[in-house]
Structure formats: structure tokens, C-alpha cells
Amino acid sequence: MAGSEELGLREDTLRVLAAFLRRGEAAGSPVPTPPRRASWLFHPWT
């Protein structure tokens, strides 16, 4: 049972992280990291 709980926790973490990143992109990156660095993570070629 511990394994399935761990998997659920990991899925929740990924879901929250994805939502946070999506919200950051939509709102112009309200996260404390500079927008340039954030966009570099998603677009290393720019």
C-alpha cells in the first residue's frame, strides 16, 4: 500500500507543479525567478 500512496503523492506533486508553471507562463511569470531564466528553461535555443 505504501507504494501506491507514494505514486499518488508523486502524481499530485507533478500536477501541482505543472499547474504552477502553466499559471506562471499565463500571468507573465509571477514566480521569483527572472522571466528570462524561466523562458530559457522551456526554450534553451532562445
The first five atom37 places (N, CA, C, CB, O) and aatype in JSON, in Angstrom:
{
  "aatype": [12, 0, 7, 15, 6, 6, 10, 7, 10, 1, 6, 3, 16, 10, 1, 19, 10, 0, 0, 13, 10, 1, 1, 7, 6, 0, 0, 7, 15, 14, 19, 14, 16, 14, 14, 1, 1, 0, 15, 17, 10, 13, 8, 14, 17, 16],
  "atom_mask": [
    [1, 1, 1, 1, 1],
    [1, 1, 1, 1, 1],
    [1, 1, 1, 0, 1],
    [1, 1, 1, 1, 1],
    [1, 1, 1, 1, 1],
    [1, 1, 1, 1, 1],
    [1, 1, 1, 1, 1],
    [1, 1, 1, 0, 1],
    [1, 1, 1, 1, 1],
    [1, 1, 1, 1, 1],
    [1, 1, 1, 1, 1],
    [1, 1, 1, 1, 1],
    [1, 1, 1, 1, 1],
    [1, 1, 1, 1, 1],
    [1, 1, 1, 1, 1],
    [1, 1, 1, 1, 1],
    [1, 1, 1, 1, 1],
    [1, 1, 1, 1, 1],
    [1, 1, 1, 1, 1],
    [1, 1, 1, 1, 1],
    [1, 1, 1, 1, 1],
    [1, 1, 1, 1, 1],
    [1, 1, 1, 1, 1],
    [1, 1, 1, 0, 1],
    [1, 1, 1, 1, 1],
    [1, 1, 1, 1, 1],
    [1, 1, 1, 1, 1],
    [1, 1, 1, 0, 1],
    [1, 1, 1, 1, 1],
    [1, 1, 1, 1, 1],
    [1, 1, 1, 1, 1],
    [1, 1, 1, 1, 1],
    [1, 1, 1, 1, 1],
    [1, 1, 1, 1, 1],
    [1, 1, 1, 1, 1],
    [1, 1, 1, 1, 1],
    [1, 1, 1, 1, 1],
    [1, 1, 1, 1, 1],
    [1, 1, 1, 1, 1],
    [1, 1, 1, 1, 1],
    [1, 1, 1, 1, 1],
    [1, 1, 1, 1, 1],
    [1, 1, 1, 1, 1],
    [1, 1, 1, 1, 1],
    [1, 1, 1, 1, 1],
    [1, 1, 1, 1, 1]
  ],
  "atom_positions": [
    [[0.82, -1.21, 0.0], [0.0, 0.0, 0.0], [0.85, 1.26, 0.0], [-0.92, 0.01, 1.2], [0.46, 2.28, -0.57]],
    [[2.0, 1.19, 0.63], [2.88, 2.38, 0.68], [3.3, 2.79, -0.73], [4.13, 2.09, 1.55], [3.44, 3.98, -1.02]],
    [[3.52, 1.8, -1.59], [3.94, 2.11, -2.96], [2.87, 2.88, -3.72], [0.0, 0.0, 0.0], [3.18, 3.84, -4.42]],
    [[1.61, 2.46, -3.57], [0.53, 3.15, -4.28], [0.33, 4.55, -3.72], [-0.78, 2.34, -4.19], [0.02, 5.48, -4.47]],
    [[0.49, 4.71, -2.41], [0.38, 6.05, -1.81], [1.48, 6.95, -2.34], [0.44, 5.97, -0.26], [1.25, 8.12, -2.64]],
    [[2.68, 6.4, -2.45], [3.81, 7.17, -2.97], [3.53, 7.62, -4.4], [5.1, 6.34, -2.91], [3.81, 8.76, -4.76]],
    [[2.99, 6.73, -5.2], [2.69, 7.05, -6.59], [1.65, 8.16, -6.67], [2.19, 5.81, -7.34], [1.77, 9.08, -7.48]],
    [[0.62, 8.08, -5.83], [-0.41, 9.12, -5.8], [0.17, 10.46, -5.39], [0.0, 0.0, 0.0], [-0.18, 11.49, -5.96]],
    [[1.05, 10.43, -4.41], [1.68, 11.66, -3.95], [2.53, 12.27, -5.06], [2.55, 11.4, -2.71], [2.53, 13.48, -5.26]],
    [[3.26, 11.41, -5.78], [4.1, 11.88, -6.88], [3.24, 12.49, -7.98], [4.97, 10.73, -7.44], [3.59, 13.52, -8.55]],
    [[2.12, 11.85, -8.3], [1.21, 12.37, -9.33], [0.66, 13.73, -8.92], [0.06, 11.39, -9.59], [0.58, 14.65, -9.74]],
    [[0.28, 13.87, -7.65], [-0.23, 15.15, -7.16], [0.84, 16.23, -7.26], [-0.71, 15.03, -5.7], [0.55, 17.35, -7.66]],
    [[2.07, 15.88, -6.91], [3.17, 16.84, -6.98], [3.38, 17.31, -8.41], [4.47, 16.24, -6.43], [3.54, 18.51, -8.66]],
    [[3.39, 16.38, -9.35], [3.57, 16.73, -10.76], [2.41, 17.59, -11.26], [3.69, 15.47, -11.62], [2.61, 18.53, -12.03]],
    [[1.21, 17.27, -10.81], [0.04, 18.04, -11.24], [0.12, 19.47, -10.73], [-1.25, 17.37, -10.74], [-0.16, 20.42, -11.46]],
    [[0.5, 19.63, -9.46], [0.64, 20.97, -8.87], [1.75, 21.74, -9.57], [0.92, 20.88, -7.36], [1.6, 22.92, -9.87]],
    [[2.87, 21.05, -9.82], [4.0, 21.7, -10.48], [3.61, 22.15, -11.89], [5.21, 20.76, -10.54], [3.94, 23.27, -12.3]],
    [[2.93, 21.3, -12.62], [2.5, 21.65, -13.98], [1.54, 22.84, -13.96], [1.84, 20.45, -14.66], [1.64, 23.74, -14.79]],
    [[0.6, 22.84, -13.02], [-0.35, 23.94, -12.91], [0.37, 25.24, -12.55], [-1.44, 23.63, -11.86], [0.04, 26.3, -13.07]],
    [[1.35, 25.13, -11.66], [2.12, 26.31, -11.24], [2.89, 26.9, -12.42], [3.09, 25.95, -10.11], [2.91, 28.12, -12.61]],
    [[3.52, 26.03, -13.21], [4.27, 26.5, -14.37], [3.34, 27.11, -15.42], [5.08, 25.35, -14.99], [3.65, 28.14, -16.01]],
    [[2.2, 26.47, -15.63], [1.24, 26.96, -16.61], [0.72, 28.34, -16.18], [0.06, 25.96, -16.76], [0.61, 29.25, -17.01]],
    [[0.42, 28.48, -14.89], [-0.08, 29.76, -14.38], [1.01, 30.83, -14.49], [-0.54, 29.63, -12.92], [0.72, 31.98, -14.81]],
    [[2.25, 30.44, -14.24], [3.36, 31.38, -14.34], [3.53, 31.9, -15.76], [0.0, 0.0, 0.0], [3.77, 33.09, -15.96]],
    [[3.41, 31.02, -16.74], [3.53, 31.45, -18.14], [2.37, 32.36, -18.51], [3.58, 30.23, -19.08], [2.57, 33.36, -19.2]],
    [[1.17, 32.03, -18.08], [-0.02, 32.79, -18.45], [-0.01, 34.18, -17.81], [-1.29, 32.04, -18.03], [-0.45, 35.15, -18.43]],
    [[0.49, 34.28, -16.58], [0.46, 35.55, -15.84], [1.74, 36.36, -16.03], [0.23, 35.29, -14.36], [1.91, 37.39, -15.38]],
    [[2.61, 35.93, -16.89], [3.85, 36.68, -17.1], [4.89, 36.34, -16.05], [0.0, 0.0, 0.0], [5.72, 37.18, -15.7]],
    [[4.86, 35.12, -15.53], [5.85, 34.62, -14.58], [5.87, 35.4, -13.26], [7.21, 34.66, -15.21], [6.78, 36.21, -13.05]],
    [[4.9, 35.17, -12.38], [4.91, 35.8, -11.06], [5.88, 35.14, -10.1], [3.53, 35.78, -10.47], [6.05, 35.59, -8.97]],
    [[6.52, 34.07, -10.54], [7.48, 33.37, -9.7], [8.71, 34.25, -9.48], [7.88, 32.01, -10.32], [9.01, 35.1, -10.31]],
    [[9.43, 34.05, -8.36], [10.58, 34.9, -8.04], [11.73, 34.82, -9.03], [11.08, 34.56, -6.69], [12.59, 35.7, -9.04]],
    [[11.79, 33.78, -9.86], [12.88, 33.66, -10.81], [12.67, 34.65, -11.96], [12.99, 32.22, -11.36], [11.53, 34.91, -12.33]],
    [[13.74, 35.19, -12.52], [13.61, 36.13, -13.64], [12.93, 35.49, -14.83], [15.0, 36.66, -14.05], [13.18, 34.31, -15.12]],
    [[12.07, 36.21, -15.55], [11.35, 35.65, -16.7], [12.29, 35.1, -17.76], [10.47, 36.71, -17.32], [11.99, 34.09, -18.4]],
    [[13.44, 35.75, -17.95], [14.39, 35.27, -18.96], [14.88, 33.87, -18.61], [15.58, 36.23, -19.09], [14.93, 33.0, -19.47]],
    [[15.23, 33.67, -17.35], [15.72, 32.36, -16.94], [14.61, 31.32, -17.06], [16.25, 32.41, -15.49], [14.86, 30.19, -17.47]],
    [[13.38, 31.7, -16.7], [12.26, 30.77, -16.78], [12.0, 30.37, -18.24], [10.99, 31.41, -16.18], [11.77, 29.19, -18.52]],
    [[12.05, 31.34, -19.15], [11.82, 31.02, -20.56], [12.99, 30.21, -21.12], [11.62, 32.3, -21.38], [12.8, 29.38, -22.01]],
    [[14.2, 30.44, -20.59], [15.36, 29.67, -21.04], [15.19, 28.2, -20.7], [16.65, 30.22, -20.41], [15.63, 27.33, -21.46]],
    [[14.54, 27.92, -19.56], [14.31, 26.53, -19.18], [13.41, 25.83, -20.2], [13.68, 26.45, -17.78], [13.59, 24.65, -20.49]],
    [[12.44, 26.57, -20.72], [11.5, 25.97, -21.67], [11.99, 26.07, -23.11], [10.14, 26.64, -21.55], [11.64, 25.24, -23.95]],
    [[12.81, 27.1, -23.4], [13.31, 27.32, -24.76], [14.81, 27.59, -24.73], [12.56, 28.5, -25.44], [15.23, 28.74, -24.83]],
    [[15.62, 26.54, -24.58], [17.08, 26.73, -24.45], [17.73, 27.37, -25.67], [17.75, 25.4, -24.18], [18.84, 27.89, -25.58]],
    [[17.04, 27.34, -26.81], [17.66, 27.85, -28.04], [17.5, 29.36, -28.18], [17.07, 27.16, -29.25], [18.11, 29.95, -29.06]],
    [[16.68, 30.01, -27.33], [16.48, 31.46, -27.44], [17.49, 32.19, -26.58], [15.05, 31.86, -27.03], [17.49, 33.42, -26.54]]
  ]
}
